C-alpha cells in the first residue's frame, strides 16, 4: 500500500507540472478548445488521484 501511495504522489507531482505548463499555453483571451480539453483532463485525473490518496488516510 505504501508503494501505491508513493506512486500516486509522484503522479500528482507530475500532473501539477503538466497543469502549470498547460496554463502557460492558455492565452489571456480566446483559449483554444484542445488546450482547454487537455487542462480539464489533467485536472480531472489530479482530482481523482487526490481522492484516492485521501482514502489511504
QUIRAUR-V752859 format. One record per run of one state. SS is the DSSP state (helix for helix, strand for strand, loop for the rest). FROM is the first residue (numbers start at 0). TO is the last residue. If there is no record, write none. Layout:
BEGIN
ss=SS from=FROM to=TO
ss=SS from=FROM to=TO
END
This chain:
BEGIN
ss=loop from=0 to=0
ss=helix from=1 to=24
ss=loop from=25 to=31
ss=helix from=32 to=55
ss=loop from=56 to=56
END
